[in-house]
Amino acid sequence: MYFTILWIVIAIGLLWGFLFLLKRFYDLEEHSISVDPGVLTWRTKYGLGVLDRIAKSSKRFWRIFGRIGAGTGIVLMGVMFFLIVSSAFILSTRGAPPGIEGRPGVMPVVPGITTPLVAGIIALIIVLLTHEPAHGIIARSVDIDIKSTGLALFLVIPGAFVEEDEEEFENASPFDRIQMAGAGPFANILLGLACLLLILGLISPLPGLYVSDTLENYPAEKAGLPPGSRLIRIDNVVIDSYSDFDSFLDNKDPGQRVTLFTSENKYDIVLENKEYKVGVSVVPITSVSKYALLRPSGIYSVAFSEIFSSFYQGIPLISAYTYEGSVPWSVLNVLKWIFTLNLLVGLFNLLPLKPLDGGHIVEGLAEKITSKPRAKDIANWVSGITLVVILITAVMPML
């Protein structure tokens, strides 16, 4: 782990050393490229006409979209702030739960490092082509001019932006600015959920329980049961749900020997007198099917289980090992990451932290009840609190 981080740091250093050499010997500004410490931006006029045409094609629709996006953004911003504060409190008082100790609580999106390379690049491009144009379209629908569009690189994290006319943006009504801020995350969340619904229609669950993790120094880990296995039965009892799993263990005492059967192997273990007799984290594969739309809780379970498994454990919950797909799995893998990254980017951007969209929403809300200078102060204070909470959430699991 140490050498992996070291090589990543060296690679980042070489990349930025090369970029600053280019800046020194070539006039990058002539090509609208600027290189500052840790940030590279390229501004262009390309796409401005397209944004104008889309915004004017159905101004009524985009007004409705902007208002719904603003309302959704305000609600989800509050939810995200509550969740991240709750997480920081739990991590500070109880420590990290089994399975994520020693790992950062916040994982950046870097294709090839924290996501698969090809699927991650495709998904990230789609995220950017959804988020920033949504900002631009809503800006034009409320008559805020867009000066340029562009691409950015923050250390190794790619990004995109639309640059509005600052004077017009500052003079716009607070609600118009909230609409513009909420549009990007709202578009990402809508696209992510659409991809999830599409995935649900393209997969059918295989029987068994998905082993998302094995806990260190517990019986399953000692026996060599690998995470990502599909648990089919224990002894002669077929296991298809949490209740099957729990019922079997409730009738067994510590010290008893049982055999776990997966789709590929079997493992003899001795149950322990601990909170987790076997020492596995399992997810019911049957919580997702073509009929999961009838059970919203199943959708939520799979959505967040998939994100957690992919980012924190490196093992996707929805895979060819646990589901049968009606299209090639290469297609499903891309759809999974489009869903995951759109949902993550959309929700993360709603945190009340400037320059994220949530920070602008806080400022707009504050301006509706106080003066503009006072609203900026409030937004800065909330941003500072949010940043501290994010740092706690990121660092505590590693301690």
Phi and psi in degrees as a GROMACS rama.xvg file:
@    title "Ramachandran Plot"
@    xaxis  label "Phi"
@    yaxis  label "Psi"
@TYPE xy
-61.1534  -45.3428  TYR-2
-69.3599  -32.9435  PHE-3
-62.4073  -47.0566  THR-4
-62.6243  -40.4439  ILE-5
-61.1379  -45.3978  LEU-6
-65.6837  -35.9663  TRP-7
-63.8868  -44.5374  ILE-8
-62.6249  -42.8932  VAL-9
-62.3566  -44.2752  ILE-10
-61.7971  -41.9296  ALA-11
-63.7813  -41.8357  ILE-12
-62.1688  -43.5686  GLY-13
-64.2277  -41.2406  LEU-14
-59.8687  -48.9143  LEU-15
-74.3476  -27.7541  TRP-16
-63.2175  -42.6638  GLY-17
-63.7249  -42.3104  PHE-18
-64.4017  -39.3708  LEU-19
-71.7266  -29.7645  PHE-20
-65.0071  -42.3609  LEU-21
-60.1461  -43.0138  LEU-22
-62.8555  -34.3491  LYS-23
-72.5905  -39.2051  ARG-24
-100.386  -10.3657  PHE-25
-130.618  149.202  TYR-26
-85.8435  83.8783  ASP-27
-68.8258  -28.3755  LEU-28
-61.5959  -28.5021  GLU-29
-61.5306  -26.9748  GLU-30
-102.261  19.5246  HIS-31
61.8238  30.5253  SER-32
-110.34  128.396  ILE-33
-121.336  139.099  SER-34
-122.081  114.685  VAL-35
-122.007  164.819  ASP-36
-52.4115  112.026  PRO-37
80.943  -4.49208  GLY-38
-136.304  124.346  VAL-39
-118.005  131.903  LEU-40
-131.707  146.809  THR-41
-129.719  116.436  TRP-42
-101.624  143.992  ARG-43
-150.96  161.834  THR-44
-93.785  -5.02564  LYS-45
-60.1552  137.083  TYR-46
93.0633  -11.953  GLY-47
-64.6772  -41.1479  LEU-48
-64.5097  -36.6938  GLY-49
-64.382  -44.4261  VAL-50
-60.5839  -41.5562  LEU-51
-60.2519  -46.61  ASP-52
-65.5281  -41.1769  ARG-53
-64.4311  -44.7368  ILE-54
-63.7557  -36.5352  ALA-55
-85.8493  -14.077  LYS-56
-65.8319  -33.0938  SER-57
-153.147  76.8065  SER-58
-61.9729  -35.708  LYS-59
-62.9237  -44.1911  ARG-60
-60.3928  -45.9107  PHE-61
-70.2263  -29.4092  TRP-62
-63.6973  -44.0193  ARG-63
-64.7353  -44.061  ILE-64
-57.3155  -46.1198  PHE-65
-62.5704  -40.1643  GLY-66
-69.3449  -42.1242  ARG-67
-65.7185  -41.3027  ILE-68
-61.8056  -38.1937  GLY-69
-64.5601  -47.8903  ALA-70
-62.0405  -44.4963  GLY-71
-63.0462  -41.1982  THR-72
-62.7146  -41.7019  GLY-73
-62.4529  -46.1183  ILE-74
-64.3448  -49.6301  VAL-75
-68.4615  -29.6172  LEU-76
-61.3984  -44.5422  MET-77
-63.3339  -41.4493  GLY-78
-63.5009  -45.63  VAL-79
-63.4874  -40.767  MET-80
-63.9927  -42.8253  PHE-81
-61.6848  -44.2454  PHE-82
-65.5979  -42.0852  LEU-83
-73.2823  -33.5269  ILE-84
-66.5575  -41.8896  VAL-85
-62.3819  -42.1271  SER-86
-63.0617  -43.5548  SER-87
-62.4964  -40.3482  ALA-88
-64.6371  -45.4156  PHE-89
-64.5145  -43.6901  ILE-90
-64.4944  -35.7908  LEU-91
-72.942  -31.9848  SER-92
-99.094  -31.2313  THR-93
-116.446  -12.3456  ARG-94
83.3602  176.357  GLY-95
-75.2778  143.038  ALA-96
-68.7684  159.564  PRO-97
-55.5697  137.145  PRO-98
106.39  -21.6885  GLY-99
-124.314  10.4073  ILE-100
-62.543  144.037  GLU-101
80.2825  2.11708  GLY-102
-115.151  144.693  ARG-103
-62.2065  143.787  PRO-104
-77.2932  -15.0098  GLY-105
-125.838  123.211  VAL-106
-110.959  119.936  MET-107
-71.1952  157.118  PRO-108
-89.8562  103.909  VAL-109
-130.546  104.798  VAL-110
-56.0327  133.637  PRO-111
91.5973  -15.3724  GLY-112
-117.68  -58.4417  ILE-113
-103.39  -8.02188  THR-114
-136.387  159.932  THR-115
-56.7364  146.516  PRO-116
-62.8504  -61.3319  LEU-117
-68.5429  -51.6442  VAL-118
-61.8418  -37.2966  ALA-119
-66.1693  -41.3678  GLY-120
-65.1498  -46.9623  ILE-121
-59.241  -47.3376  ILE-122
-63.7595  -41.4958  ALA-123
-66.6136  -39.142  LEU-124
-60.4414  -44.0191  ILE-125
-66.2403  -37.5104  ILE-126
-58.3435  -48.7184  VAL-127
-66.9135  -39.2206  LEU-128
-74.0355  -7.85526  LEU-129
-98.1941  -45.8234  THR-130
-68.4677  -57.2944  HIS-131
-69.0752  -43.7429  GLU-132
-58.8809  -33.359  PRO-133
-62.0068  -42.5973  ALA-134
-57.4376  -47.7907  HIS-135
-65.1658  -41.4659  GLY-136
-63.7694  -44.9959  ILE-137
-68.0769  -35.8194  ILE-138
-59.5877  -45.5569  ALA-139
-69.1392  -32.3044  ARG-140
-68.6358  -22.5351  SER-141
-106.369  17.5984  VAL-142
66.7847  35.3069  ASP-143
-100.095  125.414  ILE-144
-71.8198  148.305  ASP-145
-108.451  122.374  ILE-146
-80.6132  -37.9294  LYS-147
-162.831  163.836  SER-148
-117.038  169.335  THR-149
-178.109  175.746  GLY-150
-117.285  154.52  LEU-151
-141.617  159.182  ALA-152
-134.592  119.372  LEU-153
-106.839  101.337  PHE-154
58.2653  -94.8567  LEU-155
-123.337  8.63815  VAL-156
-98.0127  115.354  ILE-157
-73.5063  154.602  PRO-158
-153.453  177.867  GLY-159
-145.504  165.079  ALA-160
-157.173  157.296  PHE-161
-118.014  133.547  VAL-162
-105.165  109.132  GLU-163
-82.4722  162.309  GLU-164
-67.2873  114.03  ASP-165
-61.1425  -39.4321  GLU-166
-66.2723  -43.4586  GLU-167
-66.3284  -38.087  GLU-168
-63.6228  -44.5693  PHE-169
-66.7611  -31.7963  GLU-170
-87.1703  -8.75439  ASN-171
-69.2032  159.958  ALA-172
-66.5331  152.653  SER-173
-54.9501  -38.9204  PRO-174
-69.6845  -35.1178  PHE-175
-63.3124  -39.3036  ASP-176
-69.125  -36.4343  ARG-177
-65.3703  -40.4379  ILE-178
-59.1067  -45.6287  GLN-179
-63.5299  -41.4668  MET-180
-67.4455  -39.4176  ALA-181
-77.3775  -17.4329  GLY-182
-64.17  -43.3514  ALA-183
-62.81  -54.8583  GLY-184
-59.4276  -39.3239  PRO-185
-61.3124  -43.6613  PHE-186
-63.5367  -41.2529  ALA-187
-61.7953  -45.4901  ASN-188
-64.9406  -41.9288  ILE-189
-61.0369  -45.4894  LEU-190
-64.9458  -41.1738  LEU-191
-61.2346  -45.617  GLY-192
-66.113  -36.2826  LEU-193
-62.593  -40.3277  ALA-194
-66.2218  -38.6818  CYS-195
-62.6021  -44.4903  LEU-196
-63.1676  -38.0925  LEU-197
-64.0917  -43.1257  LEU-198
-60.7257  -43.9642  ILE-199
-59.8964  -31.897  LEU-200
-80.5769  -10.6129  GLY-201
-108.585  -0.104034  LEU-202
-126.63  154.554  ILE-203
-132.457  131.103  SER-204
-71.778  142.583  PRO-205
-86.5065  159.158  LEU-206
-69.4451  157.905  PRO-207
111.595  -173.934  GLY-208
-115.549  136.197  LEU-209
-84.4003  124.852  TYR-210
-87.3432  99.8842  VAL-211
-77.9635  -24.483  SER-212
-163.601  153.157  ASP-213
-117.109  135.917  THR-214
-84.8713  137.849  LEU-215
-61.64  136.068  GLU-216
67.0261  19.9666  ASN-217
-105.648  164.087  TYR-218
-52.9932  -45.7642  PRO-219
-62.9877  -40.6231  ALA-220
-68.0955  -39.8207  GLU-221
-64.9894  -32.0027  LYS-222
-80.2341  -9.88992  ALA-223
93.145  13.2437  GLY-224
-67.1255  118.629  LEU-225
-84.1608  142.972  PRO-226
-58.1679  147.01  PRO-227
94.5665  -2.74315  GLY-228
-73.6069  159.621  SER-229
-111.49  108.105  ARG-230
-79.6455  120.263  LEU-231
-101.336  -43.385  ILE-232
-154.97  160.579  ARG-233
-121.169  123.262  ILE-234
53.5346  -120.229  ASP-235
-105.412  12.7776  ASN-236
-100.217  122.14  VAL-237
-71.4853  132.138  VAL-238
-112.64  114.966  ILE-239
-127.506  -4.52716  ASP-240
-155.334  169.095  SER-241
-56.2003  -43.1452  TYR-242
-63.3107  -38.7459  SER-243
-60.291  -46.1142  ASP-244
-63.7011  -50.2536  PHE-245
-66.8746  -40.0336  ASP-246
-62.3839  -40.8015  SER-247
-63.2463  -47.1257  PHE-248
-70.1299  -31.0123  LEU-249
-63.1399  -27.0416  ASP-250
-94.5342  8.2517  ASN-251
-116.867  148.391  LYS-252
-105.801  152.043  ASP-253
-55.118  140.89  PRO-254
97.9305  -17.4128  GLY-255
-75.3517  146.722  GLN-256
-97.82  131.713  ARG-257
-133.094  163.784  VAL-258
-119.325  123.651  THR-259
-92.9091  126.686  LEU-260
-107.898  121.909  PHE-261
-105.557  179.652  THR-262
-69.5822  -11.8514  SER-263
-121.681  -21.4503  GLU-264
-158  -178.798  ASN-265
-134.167  151.545  LYS-266
-138.244  123.4  TYR-267
-89.1388  126.959  ASP-268
-135.309  159.952  ILE-269
-111.601  121.596  VAL-270
-63.6786  145.291  LEU-271
-110.637  161.654  GLU-272
-91.7402  66.7094  ASN-273
-134.831  178.218  LYS-274
-59.9916  -39.0235  GLU-275
-110.265  103.066  TYR-276
-63.4915  -35.3744  LYS-277
-97.6514  -39.5015  VAL-278
89.0026  42.993  GLY-279
-131.408  149.244  VAL-280
-103.69  122.999  SER-281
-122.601  151.392  VAL-282
-126.086  130.354  VAL-283
-70.3339  115.863  PRO-284
-59.9052  -32.3789  ILE-285
-72.2475  -0.521553  THR-286
-71.471  -12.4675  SER-287
-124.408  132.721  VAL-288
-158.623  -177.616  SER-289
-65.3404  -13.8717  LYS-290
-106.819  11.3529  TYR-291
-67.1428  -18.5331  ALA-292
-60.9035  -23.6163  LEU-293
-76.8522  -11.6538  LEU-294
-128.567  90.1114  ARG-295
-53.9397  -34.392  PRO-296
-61.4335  -31.3651  SER-297
-65.5094  -38.4878  GLY-298
-64.1257  -47.548  ILE-299
-61.219  -42.6022  TYR-300
-58.9082  -47.8691  SER-301
-69.2284  -39.9501  VAL-302
-56.1008  -54.0846  ALA-303
-78.6674  -28.7024  PHE-304
-65.7862  -39.58  SER-305
-64.8445  -44.5588  GLU-306
-63.486  -46.7627  ILE-307
-61.4949  -46.9137  PHE-308
-63.9951  -41.1697  SER-309
-68.7282  -45.7468  SER-310
-86.4329  -38.4155  PHE-311
-96.4329  -25.8701  TYR-312
-116.034  -9.74111  GLN-313
69.9386  13.2285  GLY-314
-124.043  109.56  ILE-315
-67.2403  134.784  PRO-316
-67.1527  -44.0555  LEU-317
-89.8496  106.375  ILE-318
-146.494  169.523  SER-319
-63.659  -17.7868  ALA-320
-78.2324  -24.3237  TYR-321
-115.451  -16.1974  THR-322
-135.366  151.213  TYR-323
-97.8098  126.49  GLU-324
-103.627  144.206  GLY-325
-89.8772  -2.47397  SER-326
-130.757  164.454  VAL-327
-55.8475  144.835  PRO-328
-68.445  -21.2206  TRP-329
-62.5593  -37.4553  SER-330
-69.0501  -45.0167  VAL-331
-63.6252  -36.7333  LEU-332
-63.6715  -40.4473  ASN-333
-65.1302  -43.9238  VAL-334
-61.2089  -38.9055  LEU-335
-60.2654  -44.4765  LYS-336
-76.1951  -28.7527  TRP-337
-63.11  -44.7453  ILE-338
-61.2723  -51.8675  PHE-339
-62.042  -49.8938  THR-340
-70.0699  -37.7688  LEU-341
-62.2227  -43.4187  ASN-342
-66.5618  -45.0253  LEU-343
-64.7301  -48.0239  LEU-344
-64.9128  -42.4735  VAL-345
-60.6786  -47.6483  GLY-346
-70.9768  -40.1735  LEU-347
-62.7627  -39.4539  PHE-348
-66.9076  -15.4573  ASN-349
-89.1071  -0.115406  LEU-350
-63.1277  139.364  LEU-351
-74.2389  69.0953  PRO-352
-140.166  114.025  LEU-353
-74.2708  138.047  LYS-354
-93.6716  16.4989  PRO-355
-65.4224  161.79  LEU-356
-60.2185  -36.3698  ASP-357
-61.014  -34.0316  GLY-358
-64.6739  -38.8809  GLY-359
-69.9841  -32.7526  HIS-360
-65.4881  -43.0145  ILE-361
-59.6557  -44.2479  VAL-362
-63.0695  -42.6256  GLU-363
-63.5275  -41.9896  GLY-364
-64.7038  -42.0749  LEU-365
-64.981  -35.437  ALA-366
-68.0782  -23.635  GLU-367
-72.475  -16.6905  LYS-368
-120.317  -2.67391  ILE-369
-149.986  -171.198  THR-370
-79.0998  163.656  SER-371
-61.7632  -47.5333  LYS-372
-60.4791  -41.4107  PRO-373
-66.5666  -36.2152  ARG-374
-63.3728  -39.4619  ALA-375
-63.9855  -40.5916  LYS-376
-62.2834  -43.3611  ASP-377
-61.6341  -45.0589  ILE-378
-62.1586  -38.2375  ALA-379
-67.7548  -39.2722  ASN-380
-65.1966  -44.9932  TRP-381
-64.174  -38.3968  VAL-382
-62.5201  -42.1149  SER-383
-62.0972  -43.8296  GLY-384
-62.0387  -45.0027  ILE-385
-62.5353  -41.3115  THR-386
-62.154  -42.2992  LEU-387
-61.6988  -43.8122  VAL-388
-63.3227  -41.318  VAL-389
-62.2125  -42.5967  ILE-390
-63.8059  -40.0882  LEU-391
-61.6189  -45.6984  ILE-392
-63.7703  -35.4178  THR-393
-73.9205  -38.4259  ALA-394
-90.1833  -37.9442  VAL-395
-55.5869  -41.751  MET-396
-62.4598  -20.4396  PRO-397
-87.2235  -9.66341  MET-398
